[in-house]
Amino acid sequence: MSQQRKQQREEDIQLLLAVKAHLGTPNVSEQMKPYVFQKRTDGLNIIHLGKTWEKLMLAARAIVAVENPSDVIVISARPYGQRAVLKFSQYTETAYLAGRWTPGTFTNQKIPKFMEPRLIIVTDPLTDHQALIEASYANVPTIAFCDTDSPMKYVDIAIPCNNKAKNSIAMMYWLLAREVLYLRGALSRTQQWDVMVDLFIWRDIEAEERAAKEKGEAVRETRQRRKEQYDEAGNEEQAEGVANEENWGEQDNWDAVPEAEGQPAQGWE
């Protein structure tokens, strides 16, 4: 392994540590025992990130070996992985299936969504077990992100990692996509990939909008209570200041320059 490759390996492992990709579950399946580094005092099993990185490189080589990228399908039934598989397929030109699995996708030629992949990647062997079963019927090789308690049945290449946390899932797909681009020659190893891992992280847009709306309502209620208190105390100046704060918050165009009607703004040539 070259010095540059060793440095990249160390940097990637630091990234995996930052997103806690090494944290497993208290339970360990028999086939996942070789990937466990040790067990913490609180009962959690620690995944060996050196083996995680090696399996990532192996999986990237398997993906690049498929001549047509669209014959590779990335699958995630869990919400935390749906944005990651979408972004992975976008940058690697592969196909993806996010959300509820349609039975017969790989086995029933009569359904509209019938597909014949040459390789599939699943986010969690537990939630995506139906895809793994159908892939075994069609003799399709499989890659899976496996936690310490994940079943390894029908999995050809297991990548040990924390597949429960959204940040860990996003980082794993980001590293895998980057390595695929490196191997295809679309990206040089001497340059950094300009795509941020944040794009792969799942976001609950509706929850964020609700939180922002609730925050705005709380601010308005606080201002209203302050205004009522100043009115009761007879402090009209302070009450007027609170009212002006509300007007500032409702102003949309902050770049607009107020001008007198029919006259140019002062200081503008």
Secondary structure as UniProt FT lines:
FT   HELIX           3..18
FT   TURN            19..22
FT   HELIX           30..35
FT   STRAND          36..39
FT   TURN            41..42
FT   STRAND          45..47
FT   HELIX           49..65
FT   HELIX           69..71
FT   STRAND          72..76
FT   HELIX           79..92
FT   STRAND          95..98
FT   TURN            103..107
FT   TURN            109..110
FT   TURN            112..113
FT   STRAND          119..122
FT   TURN            125..128
FT   HELIX           129..137
FT   TURN            138..139
FT   STRAND          142..146
FT   TURN            148..149
FT   TURN            153..154
FT   STRAND          157..160
FT   HELIX           166..184
FT   TURN            189..190
FT   HELIX           197..200
FT   HELIX           205..233
FT   HELIX           236..250
FT   TURN            254..255
FT   TURN            261..262
FT   TURN            266..267
//
